[in-house]
């Protein structure tokens, strides 16, 4: 398959949701992450360069707070709990079974 250069992002039109993940920088903290259907991995929300003078609103020790943010974002996307489970499981499946991916989903 030949890919052409365009200004359309690779994930255009793909379903996604938001989920809570353990933060990799801070112990016992949680972060909001964006997960795409049939795409391995996730994309943590927040600052790319931490600033000690500004709060990162997408990370917290309170996992319930982070889950409420995810629920609010997902509600705005009109994704159901079943949709969220399917999207997250499709992403995790590809992390462990990358050969199952279509060339278009990588």
PyMOL commands that place a pseudoatom at each C-alpha (Angstrom):
pseudoatom trace, name=CA, resn=UNK, resi=1, chain=A, elem=C, hetatm=0, pos=[0.000, 0.000, 0.000]
pseudoatom trace, name=CA, resn=UNK, resi=2, chain=A, elem=C, hetatm=0, pos=[1.322, 3.421, -0.945]
pseudoatom trace, name=CA, resn=UNK, resi=3, chain=A, elem=C, hetatm=0, pos=[0.829, 6.210, 1.574]
pseudoatom trace, name=CA, resn=UNK, resi=4, chain=A, elem=C, hetatm=0, pos=[0.581, 9.763, 0.344]
pseudoatom trace, name=CA, resn=UNK, resi=5, chain=A, elem=C, hetatm=0, pos=[1.591, 12.785, 2.362]
pseudoatom trace, name=CA, resn=UNK, resi=6, chain=A, elem=C, hetatm=0, pos=[-1.415, 14.815, 3.447]
pseudoatom trace, name=CA, resn=UNK, resi=7, chain=A, elem=C, hetatm=0, pos=[-2.303, 17.200, 6.216]
pseudoatom trace, name=CA, resn=UNK, resi=8, chain=A, elem=C, hetatm=0, pos=[-4.940, 14.739, 7.491]
pseudoatom trace, name=CA, resn=UNK, resi=9, chain=A, elem=C, hetatm=0, pos=[-3.759, 13.008, 10.685]
pseudoatom trace, name=CA, resn=UNK, resi=10, chain=A, elem=C, hetatm=0, pos=[-3.323, 9.209, 10.626]
pseudoatom trace, name=CA, resn=UNK, resi=11, chain=A, elem=C, hetatm=0, pos=[-5.981, 8.794, 13.302]
pseudoatom trace, name=CA, resn=UNK, resi=12, chain=A, elem=C, hetatm=0, pos=[-8.638, 10.822, 11.430]
pseudoatom trace, name=CA, resn=UNK, resi=13, chain=A, elem=C, hetatm=0, pos=[-12.046, 9.175, 11.691]
pseudoatom trace, name=CA, resn=UNK, resi=14, chain=A, elem=C, hetatm=0, pos=[-10.982, 6.531, 14.222]
pseudoatom trace, name=CA, resn=UNK, resi=15, chain=A, elem=C, hetatm=0, pos=[-13.032, 6.005, 17.354]
pseudoatom trace, name=CA, resn=UNK, resi=16, chain=A, elem=C, hetatm=0, pos=[-11.380, 6.922, 20.619]
pseudoatom trace, name=CA, resn=UNK, resi=17, chain=A, elem=C, hetatm=0, pos=[-12.122, 7.314, 24.293]
pseudoatom trace, name=CA, resn=UNK, resi=18, chain=A, elem=C, hetatm=0, pos=[-10.468, 8.534, 27.466]
pseudoatom trace, name=CA, resn=UNK, resi=19, chain=A, elem=C, hetatm=0, pos=[-9.304, 6.294, 30.295]
pseudoatom trace, name=CA, resn=UNK, resi=20, chain=A, elem=C, hetatm=0, pos=[-7.360, 6.528, 33.532]
pseudoatom trace, name=CA, resn=UNK, resi=21, chain=A, elem=C, hetatm=0, pos=[-3.789, 5.192, 33.559]
pseudoatom trace, name=CA, resn=UNK, resi=22, chain=A, elem=C, hetatm=0, pos=[-1.024, 5.078, 36.160]
pseudoatom trace, name=CA, resn=UNK, resi=23, chain=A, elem=C, hetatm=0, pos=[1.276, 8.072, 35.754]
pseudoatom trace, name=CA, resn=UNK, resi=24, chain=A, elem=C, hetatm=0, pos=[4.800, 7.054, 34.721]
pseudoatom trace, name=CA, resn=UNK, resi=25, chain=A, elem=C, hetatm=0, pos=[6.467, 10.067, 36.337]
pseudoatom trace, name=CA, resn=UNK, resi=26, chain=A, elem=C, hetatm=0, pos=[4.752, 10.275, 39.737]
pseudoatom trace, name=CA, resn=UNK, resi=27, chain=A, elem=C, hetatm=0, pos=[4.273, 7.303, 42.038]
pseudoatom trace, name=CA, resn=UNK, resi=28, chain=A, elem=C, hetatm=0, pos=[0.667, 6.625, 43.153]
pseudoatom trace, name=CA, resn=UNK, resi=29, chain=A, elem=C, hetatm=0, pos=[-0.739, 9.158, 40.665]
pseudoatom trace, name=CA, resn=UNK, resi=30, chain=A, elem=C, hetatm=0, pos=[-3.201, 8.720, 37.813]
pseudoatom trace, name=CA, resn=UNK, resi=31, chain=A, elem=C, hetatm=0, pos=[-3.464, 10.496, 34.479]
pseudoatom trace, name=CA, resn=UNK, resi=32, chain=A, elem=C, hetatm=0, pos=[-6.103, 10.935, 31.770]
pseudoatom trace, name=CA, resn=UNK, resi=33, chain=A, elem=C, hetatm=0, pos=[-5.116, 9.166, 28.548]
pseudoatom trace, name=CA, resn=UNK, resi=34, chain=A, elem=C, hetatm=0, pos=[-6.639, 9.043, 25.062]
pseudoatom trace, name=CA, resn=UNK, resi=35, chain=A, elem=C, hetatm=0, pos=[-6.971, 5.579, 23.476]
pseudoatom trace, name=CA, resn=UNK, resi=36, chain=A, elem=C, hetatm=0, pos=[-7.707, 4.927, 19.799]
pseudoatom trace, name=CA, resn=UNK, resi=37, chain=A, elem=C, hetatm=0, pos=[-9.598, 1.881, 18.598]
pseudoatom trace, name=CA, resn=UNK, resi=38, chain=A, elem=C, hetatm=0, pos=[-7.329, -0.725, 16.978]
pseudoatom trace, name=CA, resn=UNK, resi=39, chain=A, elem=C, hetatm=0, pos=[-4.193, 1.323, 17.662]
pseudoatom trace, name=CA, resn=UNK, resi=40, chain=A, elem=C, hetatm=0, pos=[-1.595, 0.033, 20.076]
pseudoatom trace, name=CA, resn=UNK, resi=41, chain=A, elem=C, hetatm=0, pos=[-0.849, 2.180, 23.111]
pseudoatom trace, name=CA, resn=UNK, resi=42, chain=A, elem=C, hetatm=0, pos=[-2.332, 5.332, 24.578]
pseudoatom trace, name=CA, resn=UNK, resi=43, chain=A, elem=C, hetatm=0, pos=[-1.664, 9.068, 24.632]
pseudoatom trace, name=CA, resn=UNK, resi=44, chain=A, elem=C, hetatm=0, pos=[-1.413, 10.682, 28.086]
pseudoatom trace, name=CA, resn=UNK, resi=45, chain=A, elem=C, hetatm=0, pos=[-2.928, 14.147, 28.378]
pseudoatom trace, name=CA, resn=UNK, resi=46, chain=A, elem=C, hetatm=0, pos=[-1.036, 16.925, 30.087]
pseudoatom trace, name=CA, resn=UNK, resi=47, chain=A, elem=C, hetatm=0, pos=[2.055, 18.999, 29.784]
pseudoatom trace, name=CA, resn=UNK, resi=48, chain=A, elem=C, hetatm=0, pos=[4.945, 17.982, 27.599]
pseudoatom trace, name=CA, resn=UNK, resi=49, chain=A, elem=C, hetatm=0, pos=[7.221, 20.214, 29.695]
pseudoatom trace, name=CA, resn=UNK, resi=50, chain=A, elem=C, hetatm=0, pos=[6.316, 20.368, 33.400]
pseudoatom trace, name=CA, resn=UNK, resi=51, chain=A, elem=C, hetatm=0, pos=[5.993, 23.839, 34.892]
pseudoatom trace, name=CA, resn=UNK, resi=52, chain=A, elem=C, hetatm=0, pos=[6.208, 24.031, 38.688]
pseudoatom trace, name=CA, resn=UNK, resi=53, chain=A, elem=C, hetatm=0, pos=[4.142, 27.239, 38.649]
pseudoatom trace, name=CA, resn=UNK, resi=54, chain=A, elem=C, hetatm=0, pos=[1.150, 25.757, 36.845]
pseudoatom trace, name=CA, resn=UNK, resi=55, chain=A, elem=C, hetatm=0, pos=[-1.065, 22.833, 37.854]
pseudoatom trace, name=CA, resn=UNK, resi=56, chain=A, elem=C, hetatm=0, pos=[-1.366, 19.823, 35.533]
pseudoatom trace, name=CA, resn=UNK, resi=57, chain=A, elem=C, hetatm=0, pos=[-5.128, 19.258, 35.582]
pseudoatom trace, name=CA, resn=UNK, resi=58, chain=A, elem=C, hetatm=0, pos=[-4.913, 15.792, 34.015]
pseudoatom trace, name=CA, resn=UNK, resi=59, chain=A, elem=C, hetatm=0, pos=[-2.932, 14.115, 36.831]
pseudoatom trace, name=CA, resn=UNK, resi=60, chain=A, elem=C, hetatm=0, pos=[-3.892, 13.449, 40.453]
pseudoatom trace, name=CA, resn=UNK, resi=61, chain=A, elem=C, hetatm=0, pos=[-3.407, 11.097, 43.400]
pseudoatom trace, name=CA, resn=UNK, resi=62, chain=A, elem=C, hetatm=0, pos=[-7.202, 10.837, 43.463]
pseudoatom trace, name=CA, resn=UNK, resi=63, chain=A, elem=C, hetatm=0, pos=[-8.064, 8.118, 40.955]
pseudoatom trace, name=CA, resn=UNK, resi=64, chain=A, elem=C, hetatm=0, pos=[-11.785, 8.840, 41.291]
pseudoatom trace, name=CA, resn=UNK, resi=65, chain=A, elem=C, hetatm=0, pos=[-11.205, 12.468, 40.254]
pseudoatom trace, name=CA, resn=UNK, resi=66, chain=A, elem=C, hetatm=0, pos=[-9.333, 11.355, 37.124]
pseudoatom trace, name=CA, resn=UNK, resi=67, chain=A, elem=C, hetatm=0, pos=[-12.079, 8.823, 36.348]
pseudoatom trace, name=CA, resn=UNK, resi=68, chain=A, elem=C, hetatm=0, pos=[-14.722, 11.588, 36.615]
pseudoatom trace, name=CA, resn=UNK, resi=69, chain=A, elem=C, hetatm=0, pos=[-12.776, 13.640, 34.059]
pseudoatom trace, name=CA, resn=UNK, resi=70, chain=A, elem=C, hetatm=0, pos=[-12.621, 10.618, 31.733]
pseudoatom trace, name=CA, resn=UNK, resi=71, chain=A, elem=C, hetatm=0, pos=[-16.344, 9.959, 32.204]
pseudoatom trace, name=CA, resn=UNK, resi=72, chain=A, elem=C, hetatm=0, pos=[-17.186, 13.578, 31.375]
pseudoatom trace, name=CA, resn=UNK, resi=73, chain=A, elem=C, hetatm=0, pos=[-15.018, 13.545, 28.230]
pseudoatom trace, name=CA, resn=UNK, resi=74, chain=A, elem=C, hetatm=0, pos=[-16.470, 10.185, 27.123]
pseudoatom trace, name=CA, resn=UNK, resi=75, chain=A, elem=C, hetatm=0, pos=[-20.014, 11.411, 27.699]
pseudoatom trace, name=CA, resn=UNK, resi=76, chain=A, elem=C, hetatm=0, pos=[-19.284, 14.302, 25.340]
pseudoatom trace, name=CA, resn=UNK, resi=77, chain=A, elem=C, hetatm=0, pos=[-18.136, 11.770, 22.735]
pseudoatom trace, name=CA, resn=UNK, resi=78, chain=A, elem=C, hetatm=0, pos=[-21.315, 9.696, 23.185]
pseudoatom trace, name=CA, resn=UNK, resi=79, chain=A, elem=C, hetatm=0, pos=[-19.344, 6.515, 23.829]
pseudoatom trace, name=CA, resn=UNK, resi=80, chain=A, elem=C, hetatm=0, pos=[-20.897, 3.876, 26.075]
pseudoatom trace, name=CA, resn=UNK, resi=81, chain=A, elem=C, hetatm=0, pos=[-19.131, 1.755, 28.712]
pseudoatom trace, name=CA, resn=UNK, resi=82, chain=A, elem=C, hetatm=0, pos=[-19.242, -1.127, 26.214]
pseudoatom trace, name=CA, resn=UNK, resi=83, chain=A, elem=C, hetatm=0, pos=[-17.646, 1.118, 23.561]
pseudoatom trace, name=CA, resn=UNK, resi=84, chain=A, elem=C, hetatm=0, pos=[-14.915, 2.131, 26.017]
pseudoatom trace, name=CA, resn=UNK, resi=85, chain=A, elem=C, hetatm=0, pos=[-14.205, -1.491, 26.940]
pseudoatom trace, name=CA, resn=UNK, resi=86, chain=A, elem=C, hetatm=0, pos=[-14.023, -2.455, 23.256]
pseudoatom trace, name=CA, resn=UNK, resi=87, chain=A, elem=C, hetatm=0, pos=[-11.720, 0.451, 22.341]
pseudoatom trace, name=CA, resn=UNK, resi=88, chain=A, elem=C, hetatm=0, pos=[-9.336, -0.131, 25.269]
pseudoatom trace, name=CA, resn=UNK, resi=89, chain=A, elem=C, hetatm=0, pos=[-9.262, -3.906, 24.742]
pseudoatom trace, name=CA, resn=UNK, resi=90, chain=A, elem=C, hetatm=0, pos=[-8.548, -3.479, 21.015]
pseudoatom trace, name=CA, resn=UNK, resi=91, chain=A, elem=C, hetatm=0, pos=[-5.564, -1.280, 21.913]
pseudoatom trace, name=CA, resn=UNK, resi=92, chain=A, elem=C, hetatm=0, pos=[-4.226, -3.663, 24.555]
pseudoatom trace, name=CA, resn=UNK, resi=93, chain=A, elem=C, hetatm=0, pos=[-4.707, -6.653, 22.226]
pseudoatom trace, name=CA, resn=UNK, resi=94, chain=A, elem=C, hetatm=0, pos=[-2.478, -4.986, 19.620]
pseudoatom trace, name=CA, resn=UNK, resi=95, chain=A, elem=C, hetatm=0, pos=[0.212, -4.237, 22.207]
pseudoatom trace, name=CA, resn=UNK, resi=96, chain=A, elem=C, hetatm=0, pos=[0.562, -7.975, 22.823]
pseudoatom trace, name=CA, resn=UNK, resi=97, chain=A, elem=C, hetatm=0, pos=[-0.387, -9.235, 19.338]
pseudoatom trace, name=CA, resn=UNK, resi=98, chain=A, elem=C, hetatm=0, pos=[0.934, -6.655, 16.844]
pseudoatom trace, name=CA, resn=UNK, resi=99, chain=A, elem=C, hetatm=0, pos=[0.597, -9.125, 13.958]
pseudoatom trace, name=CA, resn=UNK, resi=100, chain=A, elem=C, hetatm=0, pos=[-3.215, -8.772, 14.249]
pseudoatom trace, name=CA, resn=UNK, resi=101, chain=A, elem=C, hetatm=0, pos=[-3.079, -5.144, 13.107]
pseudoatom trace, name=CA, resn=UNK, resi=102, chain=A, elem=C, hetatm=0, pos=[-4.156, -4.129, 9.639]
pseudoatom trace, name=CA, resn=UNK, resi=103, chain=A, elem=C, hetatm=0, pos=[-1.574, -2.084, 7.762]
pseudoatom trace, name=CA, resn=UNK, resi=104, chain=A, elem=C, hetatm=0, pos=[-4.022, 0.826, 7.929]
pseudoatom trace, name=CA, resn=UNK, resi=105, chain=A, elem=C, hetatm=0, pos=[-4.223, 0.754, 11.757]
pseudoatom trace, name=CA, resn=UNK, resi=106, chain=A, elem=C, hetatm=0, pos=[-0.511, 1.040, 12.536]
for i in range(1, 106): cmd.bond("trace and resi %d" % i, "trace and resi %d" % (i + 1))
show_as sticks, trace
zoom trace
